[in-house]
């Protein structure tokens, strides 16, 4: 069958800046300022002529970015997009100018699509009638509600009769009657064999209207296939996602960004038989935290939960940081598995009651190389958020003005930590003790 859309290895990268000054400096100097944010990573899919494809994914997955790239509104950073035919994007206020009236917007948008004034004059009554805006058509669009803007955008797009129609949440606003009217119009397009992309959070509308589903997850293609194959898995994912805490969601997102290919069930260790109830005897799930024992008092460390085998912490455990990648709720008590290495399997020491430790959320940020100058302040640690036992250098004064090449950035709590080498030793240094070159 003839291909109407071919998307090949498309990536879209944006730069995030902390302030306007950083944006300006990045523009005029060769140094690299700002943090890279990937809205899409290596996305590929094909659509045949007449396909009705639904884009699904939680907020921030890249659905609208991909829609805008296909529509030619936003350029891709890398990769290739081949579109065979005229496209029209329908989104709330997409392409509408707030200071112009609805009628003036009709003329402007149609002129941009290549229609002459006579053609626009002939189409205008049909557009206004479909939008149901009445006398509001001669009012500035900035005074319209989101539903009214969506009506106008939809009316223009369907009347110009494009080859490829992209509907991005345009039916999520406005009244039910107009949504039904719009869906009926889309069915007419479907009967004509036009290609349509439908972006919506409404699973019901997807089942009712679409034939294929593209599931995006944090900018990557999770799955692409038939409605019956993909949507049940996506619905199950949404149920699991809603049960997750904010911390679990952040951990899952970072695992996904590190190309973790496991399913949500495996990552969260969800048991379908116990429904993750808190009154279960033993509930295990992954976490990502860095922990320190709270006090000098004796703390029991268990080699195996469910047995009496344990030992008492000694001074060697104090003033140290430990990774924890597993949490267990056992007989209504929460325990962390301590490890000297960032792994749930290697370097494990034992289980400790969560009430006996202070902990912070630990998140991998990136491995993008960065160069800094040391201020000569603070300390360097063998672990981020390290205690005195984790010192590599207890004083960085002698390194003032030295270059520090960063190979990894982690976040502990709200703080950034940079990993690099000094004098041949790997170490973590807090972001407040370095400055940009």
N, C-alpha and C positions, 0 to 999 in steps of 0.2 A: 504494500500500500504506500501511497505517497506520504512522505514525511512533511508535516506542517511546522514542527518545532524540533530542533536538534540542539541540545545543550551538552557541551563536552568539557568536562574538567573545569567548571567555572568556579572561580574564587573571587570574593569581594572583601577587600581590606579597607578599614577606616583607621584614622589616627585619632586617639583620644588625648586631649591636652588638659592639664590641671588649671590653666589660666590662659588669657589672651596673649600674654607676654611670651609664654612658651610656644604658642602657635606661630607667632611672628618670627621668633628666633629660629625655629625649625625651617621656616620658609626662606630665610636669607642666609643661613649658614649651612656648611656641609655636615655638621654634626647632627646626629639623629636624636631628636627630642620627641616627647610624647610616647604613648603606649599603643602598640598595634592591636586592633580589634578586628577579628575575622567574622563578618556576618554570614559568609558562605565559605565552605572549604571543599574544593574538588567535587562539585555537584555535576552529575551527568544523568540525563534521561532523554527519551524521545517520545514525541506524540505524533500519531498518525492523523491524517485528515479525518475529521468527524469525531475524534476522541473527546470525551468529557472527563477531565482530570480534576480531582480534588486535591488541594494542598492542605495537609494537616500538620499539627505540631503545636506544642505549648508556646506561649508568648516568648519571643526572642529566638525562635528557631530559624528565622530567615525567610519565612513565607512571602512577606511583602517585598523584601529585597529582591528575591528571585522573580517575583511578578513584575517589578519595575524594570529589571534588567531585560526580561523577555519583551516588555512593551517598548523598550528603547529609551526609557526615561533616565535610567541610571546606567553608566558604563561598568562592565565587569573589570576587575583588576587583572585577571588572567583567565585563560580558557577561551572558548568560542561558543557563540550563540548564532544559530542559523534559523531564521524565521521566514517561511514561505507564505507571504500574504500580508495584508494590512491588519494591524492589531489595534485594539481599542481597550484601554484600561478603565474600568469602572471602580472607583473608590470614593469614599466620602470626600468631597471637595477637590478631587484630583483634577488639576488643570483649570480650575475655576478661579477667577480673579475677584477678590472680595469687594473692591471698589466699583466694579462694573455691575450693571443690572443683570438679571437672568437672561433677558433678551440679547443684551450686548455680549454676554458670555457665549450664547448659542452661536452668534455670528463669528466671534473670535475663534472659537474652537473649530468650527466648520471650515473657516478660512485656513487654519493651520493644517487641517486634514486634506486640503487641496480642492475644496469645492468653491465654485464661483458664486457671486452674489445672487444670481438668478436661481441657482440650485438651492442656495440657502433659504431664499424667500419661499420656495416651494415646500421645503422640508419643515420650516419653522412652525406652521400650525400643528403638524403632527407631533412635533417635539413638545410643544406647550401642552397639547391635549393629553399626551401620555404622562407628563410630569404632574398634572393636576394642580399646578401652582396658581392658576387663575390670575387675579390682579397682582399677585406677588411677583410675577414675571418681570415687572418693570421696577422692582425695588432692588437696592444693592444686595448682592449675594452675602455680604458680611452680616446682614440682618437676618439671614435664614437660619433655621435650626439645622442640626446635622441631618435629620430626616429629609428636609426640603432640599439641601445640597445634594444628598444622595439621589433623590428623585430626578433632579435636573441632570446630573451626570449620567444616570442610567438612561434617561430619555434621549439624550444626545447620542450616546454610544450605540444604542440599539437601532436608532433611526438611520444612522449613516451606514449601517449594514456592513460591518467589518468581516474579514475572513476569520480572524481569531479574536475571541472575546475573553477578556480577563476580568473577573468579578472579584474584587478584594474587599470582603466584609461589607459590601454595599447594601446587602439585604438585612444586615443586623440592626439597622436603625429604621425608624419610620413605623407605620402601622402595618398590621397583618394583611390587610386588604391589598395594599400596594405590593407587599412581598409576594403574595399569591399571583398578582397580576404580572409581576416581573418574572416569576418562575414560569408562568405560562408563555411569556414572550421567549424565554430561554428555550422552552420546549420546541417552539417554532424554529429557532435557530438549529436546534438539534436535528429536527426533521430535514432541514436543508443541508445537513452534513457539515456544518461549521465546527471548527475546533473551539472548545471552551475550557478555560481554567477557572476553577471555583475555589476561592479561599474563604473558609468559614470555620467557626468554632461549633457550628450546629451539626452534630453527627446525623440527626434526622434528615436534614437537607442533603447531606452527602449521600446517604443511603437512597434517598428518593430520586436524586438527580444524576449522580456521577457513575461512571463505569470503571475508572481506574483511580488509584490513590497514590500520591507521592507523600511519604511520611518524612518530614525533616526534623532532625534533632540537633539543636545547637549548631546549625549551619551545615550539617552533613546529611546525606541521604541515609535514612534508617532502613526504609524498605519502599519498593515501588512495585505495584502489581494490581490485581483486580480488587474491587471493593470487598468482595466476600473473603478474600485472603488477608487483606491488610487491616481493614477497619476493626475486626474483632480483637486483633492484637493491640491496636492503638487504644481501643476502649479499655482493655485490661490494664495497659500502661497508665491511662488517666486515673483509674481507680487506685492503683498503687501510688501514683504521684501525689494524689490528694491525701493519702494516709501519712506521707512523709513529713517530718519536721523541716523547718527552714534549714537546719544544719545538714540533714540528710540530703535535701535537695541540692545544696551547694556541693557536697561531696560527690553526689551522682553526676552533677554537671561537670566537675573537674575530671572525674574518671572518664566521662564521655569525650572531653576535649583532649585527653591523652590517648585517644584511639582505643579505649577499652571496648571490646566487642561483645562483652557478656550482656545478657539480657538483664532487665531490672530485677527479675526474680532471683537470679543468681547473685547479683551484687548485693541485694538487700537480704538475702537468705530468707525470703518470705515463705512461710509454710501455709499452703492453701487450706490445710485441715484445721489449723488452730486460729486462723483469721487474725494473727498477730495480737491476741488479747494479752493485756498486761497481767492477768492473774495466772498465766501459764507458769509452770514450774521453772522452765528454762527457755529463755528467748535470747538468741544471739543475733547481732547485726554489726556490720562494719561501721567504724567511725574513723575520723582522722584528727587526732588531738596530740598535743604535747603536754606532758604531765610532770609535776614535781610533788614529792611528798611534803605534806604541810608542816610537820613539826618534828621535834626531837623525841617525841614519845614513841613507844614501841608500836609498830605497824605490822600486822600479819600479812604475809605474801603467800598466796596459795599456788602451788604448782599445778593443781588440778581441782577445779571446782566440783563439788559433789563428794569429795573425800576429805579426810582429816589431815591430809599431808600438807604441811605448811612450815614456813620458817619465819623468824622475826627479823625485821629490817635492822640493819646496823648502820653505823656512821657512814659507811661507804655508799649508802643509798641516798644520803642527805645532800642537799645542794647540787643535785644532778637533774638534768632533764632527760625524759624518756619519751619515745614515741609510743602511741597507742593506736592500733588499727582495728581493735575488736572491743566490743562492749557486750556484756551479758547481764540480763536481768535474771537473778536466781533467787527463788524464794522471796520475791519482792525487794531484794537488794540489788543495787547496780554495781558492777565490777568492771574495771579496765584491765586489759592485758598490756603489761609494760614490756617494752622492747628497747634495746640499745641501737637498733637499726630501723630504718623506715619501712618495715615489712611486718605483716601479720604472721609470718612463718619463721623468719630468721632473727636471731639475737633475743629471743623471748626470755624474760626473767620470771614472770608469774603474774597472777591476778591479784589486784588490790581493790578494796572497797573504794568506790568513787568519792565517798565522804572524806577519805584520808588524803586526797590529793587536790592540788590546784591544777587546773587545766585550761588550755586555750585551743580553739579551733585551728587546725594546721592545714593549709591549702597550698598545693603546687600552683604557681602562677605561670612561669614560662622558663624556657632555656635559651631565650634570646640573649646574645652577648651584649654587654654594656660596659662602658668604661667610666670610672669615677676617680676622683682625687680624695685621698683620706684626709680628714680634718685633724687627725692626731688626737682625737677624743675617743672615749669609750674603750670597749674590750672586744676581743675576738673569741668565738666559741666553736667547739666541735659540733654543736647542735644549735639550731636557731632557738632563741629563748633559753639559752643554756645557763646553768648555775655555776657556782665557783669551781665545782669539780670538772666542768666542761671547758675551762679556760684553755685557749691556745696561746693568747697573749692577754695578760691582765691589764696592760697599758699600751695604747697605740701611739703614744706621743712621739716615739722615735720614727714612726712611719709618716709623720705629717708631710703632706705634699707628694707622697708616693702615689703612683698609679695603681688602681685596683681593678683588675679585669674580672667582671662578673660572668659566671657561666650558668647560674641558676638563681631564680627569684622565688621565694616562698612567702606566704602570709601567715603569721601567727597572731590570732586575735585580729586586731585592727592594724597591726604593724608589719611592715615589709622588712624582710631579711635577705641579704645578698651573700651568695657563696662564691668564693674565689680562692686564689693562692697568694701567700706572702712567704718569701724565703722557703719556697718549696713545700709549704704546709697548707692544706685545705682548711678553710675556716668560714664561719658565718659572721657577718658584721651588720649591725642595725643600720637602716637607711638614714637615720639622723646623723650618723657619723661619717657620711660621705657627701661629696658634692659633684655636680656635673663638671666634666672637663671643659 
